[in-house]
Amino acid sequence: MSLFTDSLLIAWDRGLDYAQKLVADLSEAQMVVQPQEAMNHPAWILSHLNAYHPAMVAMITGQPFEDPKDHPFGMLSKPEPEGSVYESKEALIAAFEQGHDAVTYALKSASDPDLEAAITLERWQKPFPRVGDALAYIMLLHEATHLGQLSAWRRVQGFPAV
C-alpha cells in the first residue's frame, strides 16, 4: 500500500470509531428526533453515509455504480420523522461497519493505477477527475462533515460530547 492509502485508512478507521461512539447511547426513538427542521438526525445521517459505501467499492474495483445522489437517502433526500422509514439503529450501525470494512478491503487490494483511473460519474469528473480524488473527498470531508452534524445534534439534544 502507498502512503496515500495508509493515510486514508487511518482517518477512515477513526471515523468508524467516532460514529460508533456518537450513537452508542441513543435509543431507537432518539435516532429520528429532529430538534430543528434543517437539522439532520442520526438515522438519516447513517443511512446517507451508508449509501456511499457501495459506490466507493465500485470506484476502487472499476465497476459501474449508481449516482449516490439518487439513492433514497442521497443528497436530494431530507430526514423523515417517521422511524419506520429507516432501518433499526442496530442495522444502521452494522451496515456502517460492514460498509467501512468493504471499502477498507477494496482499498487495501487496490493498485496505484486503480486509484489513478478516471472517475466515471460525470458530475464528479471536474472536481474529482480520478478515483483517488473522489475517495479522499468522500472518506475524509464528506463523512467527517456528517459526523460533525451528528456531534452537533447530540449537543443540541443535551448529550455529552464523545
Secondary structure, 3 states (H helix, E strand, C coil): CCHHHHHHHHHHHHHHHHHHHHHCCCCCHHHHCCCCCCCCCHHHHHHHHHHHHHHHHHHHHCCCCCCHHHCCCCCCCCCCCCHHHCCCHHHHHHHHHHHHHHHHHHHHHCCHHHHHCECCCHHHCCCCCEHHHHHHHHHHHHHHHHHHHHHHHHHHCCCCCC
